[in-house]
Every structure is written in C-alpha cells, then in structure tokens.
Amino acid sequence: MLVKEYRICMPLTTEEYRVGQLYTISKHSHQESEKGEGVEVVKNEPHEDPVHGPGQFTEKRVHLSSKLPSWARAVTPRIFYITEKAWNYYPYTITADSRSLQCSFLPKFSIYIETKYEDNCGDSENIFHSDKILGDHEVSFLDIAFDEIPERYYRSLEDPRFFSSAKTGRGPLREGWRQHTKPIMCSYKLVSVKFEVWGLQTRVEQFVHKVIRDILLIGHRQAFAWVDEWCGMTMEEVRRYEQETQEATNELIGLVAPAISVSEVGQPTATHSAPASAPSTPLSDEAPEFLAPPKTRPRKKSAPETLTLPALRERAGAE
C-alpha cells in the first residue's frame, strides 16, 4: 500500500469552498457526461454519524466502458461502471474506502481517501494522526497556480495565474501567493492506494497517485476559476442546483431513474460509521476524458434552463 498526503491551498475560506466544491463537482460531472457514459447519481441524502455528526451521503455509478483502454475492454463487460460511495461531514469527508471501490476485474485494487479542510496555508502538522498508519508517508504541496497539469487539460480561462474574479477581486495568483494571500484555506487529503498483485504493485500504485494528483489540481483550479458563478449562493441554492444538474446528467447518460432527493436537513438514515468509496481511477496511462476540464462544445440539450445561476436566483425570488 502506498500512502501520500496532499495539501492544496485555495484563496477562499472553508465556508466558501463548501459551496464551491458542490457546485464544481455537479457542473463538471454534467459537462463531461454523454449518452451511455458519465456519472449517474443514485443517492444523495442526509446522514448522521455518531462521531462526526450530521452529513451527506452520496452514491454514484461512474459509467466508463468507452474510456477504458483496449486491453481492459477485452476483459470487462460491455456495460461497466464503478460504484462510488462517500460520506461528507464537512469540513471532514471520507471519499474512498477499500471495501466500497472494487473493480470486478481488479479485485485486489482499492483506494481510501480522507479529507480535512482548514483555514490556513497548509501548516497543520500530523492533521490525520498518522501514527495510525504504519510507516511514514510523503507530504506533497500542490500549487493550483504553478504546478503543471497535462497539456490536454489546460484551459487559459481556468489558469489561476491569469484569472481575476470580478465578484471577489481575488486573483491572479502570483509567485509565493500562499504566503501573503488572504483569505486562504487548505484541503488536506490522505490518499491510500493498494494493488496487491505481485510484480505490478509498485508501478500501479505510483501511477494511480500521479493520476489522483492531476485530478486534484484540475478540480481545485476549476473551483477557483468558477468562483463568480457560485459566489453568494446559499447552501439551499447550491443543493437545488446540485439536484437539477444531477437529474439532467442522469437523463443525459440515458438512464431513467426516480428523482434524486437532495437536502441537508431531514430525517437521517440509519446511523453507522462511515466507510466510503473513492473517485473512479483511470486504468490507462492517461486520465480518462470525462475527468478532463470542460471542452468547447454545444450546450447539451438535456440540461434544464434552471442550471444557470441567474435562473436559479430568479426562481428563488419568485417563490
């Protein structure tokens, strides 16, 4: 098992990022889905944990048959998906669990991710009480402005070195921005990857960590670059946006499913400790296309008009 800790700073507060994260995940999932492929949301509902308190449980199916390399398609069913379960007790989340993410054709492969968010520049030591982990683990700081991402995922409009927020006045980010930027927060992510196949373990585990690093950088860059879209939204508004986008995405994939229940307040489901699953992990030597930044293409017709923030605000004002 290879364990690494990633620390990603953002020119936001943790409360701001709570909304921005939900908005970014929903928008990105919709943009990168198409008929038969993408992220299907099965459940999104309140959940109560005896240790972490109230939170949100999500279950998703990541359909990616066509995203697999040819060698993998040859040994997997034509209809293939990975089930992802996650428990979000913001500012603490469990986004992966070895018992939940199990590829049918890679039964000895698993990922576990814990995340904590704090209002600092990434200087909290031993935030995960790493004495619980056998051996030392590497700590890597990821810079959303100056760390490179794969060229095929680069978009100048999402480059923090050039982006300037009209609503918040934040950006562009200059060299050394983490030392002088206010506000600032940090996402601390402890990532464990296990691939118990002799002769391939080290290579695969290192590769998966590289892919996860790229995904984290791209996602955090987008959250900041889209800040003017979600800044000022309430949790009620972003949950409504999340529900409408998820339903549109399910329809886009070509799945007919009951309406998704999305809320933060309500009767909790059965209480239990919170194992969860990881975001889908690419199985080629390149990250799959659906994890790339949005491409320039016509707006999908299945997306409801209420997916845009102005329409959300008009609707909220009319109610």
C-alpha positions in Angstrom: 0.0 0.0 0.0 1.3 3.5 -1.0 0.2 6.3 1.3 0.6 10.0 0.4 -0.8 13.2 1.8 -1.6 16.1 -0.5 -2.1 19.7 0.7 -3.9 22.0 -1.8 -4.3 25.7 -0.8 -7.1 27.9 -2.2 -7.7 31.7 -2.0 -11.0 31.0 -0.3 -12.4 30.3 3.2 -13.5 26.8 4.1 -17.2 28.0 4.3 -16.9 29.4 0.8 -15.3 26.2 -0.5 -18.2 24.2 0.9 -20.5 25.7 -1.7 -17.8 25.9 -4.4 -17.0 22.2 -4.1 -20.6 21.1 -4.5 -21.1 23.4 -7.5 -17.9 22.4 -9.2 -18.5 18.7 -8.9 -22.0 19.0 -10.2 -21.1 21.2 -13.2 -18.0 19.2 -14.2 -19.9 15.9 -14.0 -22.7 17.2 -16.3 -20.3 18.7 -18.8 -18.3 15.5 -19.1 -21.3 13.1 -19.4 -22.9 11.9 -22.6 -25.2 9.1 -23.7 -24.1 5.9 -22.0 -21.1 7.5 -20.2 -20.6 9.7 -17.2 -21.6 10.0 -13.6 -25.0 8.6 -12.5 -26.2 9.8 -9.1 -28.1 7.0 -7.3 -28.5 8.6 -3.8 -27.8 12.0 -2.3 -29.3 12.2 1.2 -28.7 13.3 4.8 -26.7 11.0 7.0 -26.0 11.1 10.7 -22.7 9.7 12.2 -22.2 9.1 15.9 -18.7 10.6 15.8 -18.8 13.3 13.0 -22.5 14.3 13.4 -24.8 15.3 10.5 -23.6 14.9 7.0 -24.5 14.0 3.5 -24.3 10.5 1.9 -23.9 10.1 -1.9 -23.8 7.0 -4.1 -22.8 7.3 -7.7 -22.1 5.0 -10.6 -19.3 6.1 -12.9 -20.1 4.6 -16.3 -16.8 4.5 -18.3 -16.8 1.5 -20.7 -15.6 3.5 -23.7 -13.0 5.3 -21.5 -11.1 2.0 -20.8 -8.1 1.1 -22.8 -8.5 -1.7 -25.4 -6.9 -4.3 -23.2 -9.3 -3.6 -20.3 -12.4 -3.5 -22.6 -11.4 -7.0 -23.8 -11.9 -8.4 -20.3 -14.8 -6.4 -18.9 -18.5 -6.4 -19.6 -19.7 -4.0 -22.3 -21.8 -2.2 -19.7 -19.2 -1.4 -17.0 -19.3 1.0 -14.0 -17.7 1.7 -10.7 -19.8 2.3 -7.7 -18.6 5.3 -5.6 -20.0 5.9 -2.1 -19.0 8.9 0.0 -19.8 10.5 3.4 -19.4 14.2 3.7 -19.2 15.7 7.2 -17.7 19.0 6.1 -15.0 20.0 7.0 -14.2 16.3 7.2 -15.0 13.9 4.4 -14.4 10.2 3.6 -14.3 9.9 -0.2 -13.0 6.4 -0.5 -13.0 3.0 1.2 -11.3 -0.2 0.3 -14.5 -2.2 0.8 -16.5 0.1 -1.5 -14.4 0.7 -4.5 -13.7 -2.7 -6.0 -13.3 -3.2 -9.7 -14.8 -6.5 -10.8 -11.8 -7.3 -12.9 -9.3 -5.9 -10.4 -10.4 -7.4 -7.1 -7.2 -6.6 -5.3 -7.3 -2.9 -6.1 -8.6 -0.3 -3.7 -8.4 3.4 -2.7 -9.1 5.2 0.6 -9.1 9.0 0.9 -9.7 11.1 3.9 -10.0 14.9 3.6 -9.9 17.7 6.1 -10.4 21.4 5.4 -8.9 24.2 7.5 -8.5 28.0 7.2 -4.7 28.0 7.0 -1.9 27.8 4.4 -1.3 24.1 4.9 0.9 24.3 8.0 -1.0 22.0 10.3 1.2 19.1 11.2 0.0 15.5 11.7 -3.6 16.5 11.0 -4.6 12.9 10.3 -2.8 11.5 13.4 -0.5 9.5 11.1 0.6 7.3 14.0 -2.4 5.2 12.9 -0.5 4.5 9.6 2.3 2.0 9.5 5.5 3.9 8.5 6.0 7.4 7.3 4.1 8.9 4.4 5.1 11.6 1.9 3.5 15.0 2.2 3.2 17.0 -1.1 2.0 20.6 -1.5 0.1 21.1 -4.7 0.1 24.6 -6.1 -3.1 25.3 -8.2 -1.3 28.2 -10.0 2.2 27.0 -10.7 2.1 23.2 -10.7 1.8 21.8 -14.2 -1.2 19.8 -15.3 -1.3 17.6 -18.5 -1.4 19.9 -21.5 -4.6 18.3 -22.9 -6.5 19.5 -19.8 -5.2 23.1 -19.8 -7.6 26.0 -20.4 -6.4 29.6 -20.2 -9.7 30.7 -18.6 -9.1 28.3 -15.7 -5.5 29.3 -15.2 -5.2 31.0 -11.7 -2.1 32.9 -12.9 -4.4 34.9 -15.3 -7.9 34.6 -13.8 -9.3 37.5 -11.8 -12.6 37.3 -10.0 -15.0 40.2 -10.8 -17.1 39.5 -7.7 -14.3 38.8 -5.1 -11.4 40.7 -6.5 -9.1 37.7 -6.0 -6.5 36.7 -8.5 -4.5 36.5 -10.5 -2.2 34.4 -8.3 1.5 35.4 -8.3 4.6 33.5 -7.1 4.5 33.0 -3.4 0.8 33.7 -3.2 0.3 31.1 -0.4 2.4 33.2 2.0 0.6 36.5 1.5 -2.9 35.8 0.2 -6.0 36.3 2.5 -8.3 34.6 2.9 -6.6 31.2 2.4 -7.7 27.6 3.2 -6.1 24.2 2.7 -7.5 20.8 1.6 -5.6 18.1 3.4 -6.0 14.8 1.6 -4.6 11.5 2.9 -4.7 9.0 0.0 -4.0 5.3 0.3 -3.7 3.1 -2.8 -3.5 -0.6 -2.7 -2.9 -3.0 -5.6 -2.0 -6.5 -4.3 -0.6 -8.1 -7.5 2.9 -9.3 -7.4 5.2 -7.6 -9.9 2.8 -4.8 -10.6 2.1 -3.4 -7.2 4.6 -0.6 -7.0 4.2 0.6 -10.6 0.4 0.7 -10.4 0.2 2.4 -7.0 2.6 5.1 -8.1 0.7 5.6 -11.3 -2.6 5.9 -9.6 -1.2 8.5 -7.2 0.0 10.5 -10.2 -3.5 10.4 -11.7 -5.1 11.5 -8.4 -2.6 14.4 -8.2 -3.7 15.6 -11.6 -7.4 15.3 -10.8 -7.0 17.2 -7.5 -5.2 20.1 -9.3 -7.7 20.3 -12.1 -10.7 20.2 -9.7 -9.3 22.9 -7.4 -8.3 25.1 -10.3 -11.9 24.9 -11.6 -13.4 25.7 -8.3 -11.5 28.9 -8.1 -11.9 29.8 -11.8 -15.7 29.3 -11.5 -16.0 31.4 -8.2 -18.0 34.1 -9.9 -20.6 31.5 -10.8 -21.2 30.1 -7.3 -20.1 33.0 -5.1 -23.0 34.2 -3.0 -25.1 31.0 -3.4 -26.6 29.7 -0.2 -26.5 26.0 0.7 -30.1 25.8 -0.3 -29.4 27.2 -3.7 -26.4 25.0 -4.4 -28.3 21.9 -3.3 -31.1 22.9 -5.7 -28.5 23.4 -8.4 -26.9 20.1 -7.5 -30.3 18.2 -7.7 -31.3 19.7 -11.0 -27.8 19.1 -12.5 -27.7 15.5 -11.3 -31.1 14.7 -12.7 -30.2 16.3 -16.1 -26.9 14.3 -16.1 -28.8 11.0 -15.4 -31.1 11.8 -18.3 -28.2 12.7 -20.5 -26.5 9.4 -19.8 -29.7 7.7 -20.9 -30.9 6.4 -17.6 -34.4 6.7 -16.3 -34.4 6.9 -12.6 -36.5 8.3 -9.7 -36.0 11.9 -8.8 -32.9 12.3 -6.6 -33.6 13.6 -3.1 -31.0 16.3 -2.2 -31.2 18.1 1.1 -29.1 19.0 4.1 -31.9 18.9 6.7 -34.2 16.0 7.2 -34.5 12.7 8.9 -31.1 10.9 8.9 -30.7 7.5 7.5 -29.6 4.6 9.7 -26.6 5.6 11.8 -23.4 3.8 11.3 -19.7 4.5 10.9 -18.8 5.9 7.5 -16.9 3.8 5.1 -16.9 5.2 1.6 -15.5 4.7 -1.8 -13.0 6.6 -4.0 -13.5 8.6 -7.1 -13.1 6.5 -10.1 -9.5 5.7 -11.0 -8.3 5.7 -14.7 -6.9 2.4 -15.8 -4.8 3.6 -18.7 -1.6 5.6 -18.7 -3.7 8.7 -19.2 -6.6 10.1 -17.1 -10.0 9.4 -18.8 -11.6 12.1 -20.8 -14.5 12.6 -18.5 -12.2 13.9 -15.8 -10.7 16.5 -18.1 -11.7 20.2 -18.0 -14.8 21.1 -20.0 -14.3 21.0 -23.7 -15.7 23.6 -26.1 -18.8 22.1 -27.4 -22.5 23.0 -27.8 -24.6 23.1 -24.7 -26.3 19.8 -24.1 -30.0 20.0 -24.8 -30.9 17.9 -21.8 -29.6 20.5 -19.4 -32.6 22.3 -17.8 -32.6 26.1 -18.1 -32.5 26.3 -14.3 -28.9 25.1 -14.3 -27.7 28.6 -14.7 -27.2 30.8 -11.6 -29.2 33.8 -12.8 -32.2 31.5 -13.5 -31.8 30.0 -10.0 -31.9 33.4 -8.4 -35.0 34.5 -10.5 -36.8 31.3 -9.4 -35.8 31.8 -5.8 -37.1 35.4 -5.9 -40.4 34.4 -7.4 -41.1 31.9 -4.6 
